């Protein structure tokens, strides 16, 4: 099988690179030519356009910033994909977006498998990211080798739309943990504790989390460089709160966290890293949360 891959940004670029390194036949396209050329140097075929890519592949992956981008790309691909093609969507979408776009694709003979990823860009770079899957089991079986090349763990959540719900739940928890991490480190700092020792102690305690093990290092370094933006955080929190309204579930913590990210975007910009939301507390109390020996990038 020959796969197309559209969207070679921070996350998609690593996912596509994992496919190429694993020996898959890959055709790539990104609106930024430099990104396509980098993957061409790794061994991918570089398509001149979306239409060009669609005419060369059996199936296509996409990893794009938002539902509007996914819909726009899909509309250009669908008329030119071969009969029996599958669309594997790694972007973060809302459940309603998944179901709507899956229906749109199905009308033109293309089946969808949703495959949002979670765990951070650094794990994607190592081919160890977790992939949530939603869709029919025969599609998962067909594409399992390619998915396994990109991710360390594959979890089939359920039918189409299920993986989208799981992804926003996971991200919602991560954002709650991020704000809690900032408050915990600040409390430790104001209490006169050594922050490196605090980092190690939390990691060995009941208070540990994925966010602590990873993003706390970027806070303590001062780079905040998690390569996930304020805009993306607000997008995902919006998905979570929208689904909560539909399900009748009050999300008090998530709503407070959303407002913190609104303030973070206002202070630092939508392209600022999401970890920088902790800097709001640092600036308020004029207390930088810094310690030696932590990396500026994971």
N, C-alpha and C positions, 0 to 999 in steps of 0.2 A: 504494500500500500504506500502511496505517496501522500504525505500530509502537507496541507498549507498551514501557515501560522501567521496570523494578522495581529499586530500590536506587540511591539518589541521594546516596551518601556521597562521600568525598573523590575517589574515582576515578569511580564511576558518575555522579555529578553532572556532571562535565565531559564524559563521553562522551555523556550525554543532551543536554547543552547544545549540543554540536557538531552533533548530529542536528537539533535545533531551528533553529539558526542556518543550517544548510544548506537549510532549507525543507521538511524531512520532516514529515509529519503524525504527531505523537507524543502518546501518552497516558502519563502518569507516575503512579507510586505509590511512596511511601516511608512507612514506619511513623512517621517524624517529619514531621508536617504542614507545618512550616516549609520543609523541603526541597522538598516538592511545590509549595507556593505560590510559591517562588522560580522554579521552572521554569514554573509557570503564567503568571507575569508575563512570561516570555520568549516565550510563545505556545503552550505545551503545554496539552492538556486534562488536568485533574487528576481522577483517578479517586477515588471514595470508598472503594474497597476493591479487593482483588485480583480478586474476582469481577466487580466493576464494570469493571475494566480489561480482563479477559479477554473480556467481552462486547462490547467496542468495537473490538478490534484484529484485524489479520490475522496478525501475528507478534509475538513478544515477546523483548526483551533482558532479561537479568538480570545484575546485578553486585553480588554479596553477599559477606559476610565469610568464610563457611566452608561446607563441604558440607552440614552440618545445615540451615543457612538455605536453601540452594538446594533441598534436598529438600522442606522444609516449604512453601516458596513454590510449587514445582512441583506439589505435591499439591493445593494450592488452585486453581491455574490450570487444570490439565489438563481437568477436567470441563466447563469453560466456554469453552475456546478453540474457534474454528471449525474445521471440517474442512479439512485441508490446512495447518494452521498449523505454523510452524517455531519452535523455541526456540533462540535464540542466547545462549550462556552465556559471559559475560566474566569470571566469577569464577575464582579460582585453586582448582582441585580436583586431587585425586590421580587417576591414570589409572583405578584401579578405580572411583572415584566416578563418573567420566565414563561409563564403560561401563555401570555399574549404572543410573544415572539416564537414560541414553539408551534403555536397554531399557525402563525404566519408562514413559518418554514414548512410545516406539514402540508399546507395548501399547495406548495410547489414541489412536493415529493422529497423533502429533506427532513430527516429525523434529528432530534436534538438530544444531546446528553449534557446536563449541566455539571460542571466540575470546578466550582470555586475553590480557591486554595487558601490555606491559613498557616501561619507560623512565621512569616516575615521573609524579607528579601534574602537575608543571609542563608536561610534554609533552602530557599529556591535555588540559590547559586550552587549549593552542594547536592542538589537533587534529593533533598530530604524533607521537603515540605509536605504537609498533610493535604490531601485532596478529598473534599466532600463530594459525593456523587448523587445525582438525582436523575432518574430515568429508567428505561427498561433494562432488564438484566442482560439481554442478548447484546445490547450495545456496549455495556460495561465489559462483557467477555471479549467482544471483538477488539476493543481498544485498550484492554488491560495492559498489554505489553508497553504501549506508548505511555500510558498514564503512569505505569510503574517506573519507567525511565525518568519521569519528571518528579515523582513524589515518593517519599519514604513510606507513607501509609495511605491506603485508599479505604474510605469508609462509605459504603452505600447507605445513604440516609433513608431513601424511599423513592416515591414517584417524582416526576418533574415538579419542581417548586419546593420540595422538602429540603434540598441542599441549600437553597437560597435562605430559607428560614434558619437553618442551622448556622450558616455563615454569619448572619447578622446577630444571632444570639452570641456566638463566639466573640465577635468584635465588640459587642456591647459590654460583655464581661471584661474584655481587655481594657476598654476605656475607663470603666469603673475602677479597675485595679490600678490603672495609671495614676488617676487622681489620688487614690488611697496611698499609693507608693510615695507620691510627693509629700503628702501630709505626714506619713510615717517618718520619712527621712528628715523632714523639717523638725518634727518633734524630737528626734534623736539629736539633731544638730543643736537645737536650742537647749537640750538637756546636757550638752557638753560631751556627748559620746563621739568616738572616732568612727567616721562614716565607713571606712573600709571594714572595720570590725563589725559594724552594724550590718553591712551588706552580707558578710559571711554568716552572721548569726541568723538573720532572717532566712537566708537560703537553707539553713539547717533546722528551721522551725516550722510550726504550723502556719505561720504567716507567709510561707513561700508561694510563689506563683511564676508562671511563664514570664509575665511582665517584669517581675523582680529580677529573674535570672538574666533577662536580656535587656530590656529598655532602661532599667535602673542604671546599667553601666554607662549608657549614653548620657544620662542626666548627671551622673557623678563625674564624667569626663568634661561635660559642658558643651559637647558638640550637638547633642539632641538628634543626631543624624540617623533616624530610623527609616528614612526614605518612604514614609507614609505621611500624607499631608493633613493639615487641619480640614481642608475641603473634603478629603476622603473620609475623615472621621465623622464629619457632620453628615455626609451622604449616608453612611452606614447607620448612624444613630437615627437618622430620619426614617430609614427602612424599618428599623426595630420599633420605633414609636408608631409608625403607620400600621404595622402588623398588630401591635398591641391594641390599638384602637379598634381594629376589626375583631380581635379576639376578646375584647372586653377585659383586658388585663392592665391594671394600673402599674406603670413603671416609674415610680417616684424617683429612684436613684438615677435611672437613665435620663429622665427629664432634667435633673439637676446637672448631670454630667454634660448633657447637650448644651446647657447654658454656659458652662465653663468653657466649652470649645467655641461657642459663639464669641465669648470675651477673648479667647486666645486668638481667634482669627482676626478680630478687630485690632488687637494689639500687635500681632506679628505678621499677619497676612495669610491668605488661604493656602499659599504654597509652602508655608513654614511647616517643619516637621511636627507631627501630632504630639510627640514627647515634650515639645516646648510649652505645652499647656501648663506644665509644672512650674515654668519660669514666672507665671503670674503670681504664685505664692512667694517665690524667691524675691521678686521685685517688690511685692507688697511689704515683706518683712526685711528687705535689704539684707538677705542672708543667702549667699550662693551655696548650693549643695555640691561641693567639689571634694574629690579625693584623688590621690595619686594612683597611677597604675591601671586605670580603666581605659579601654579603647575608644577611639573617636568614631569607629564604625565596626559593626559586628561582622 
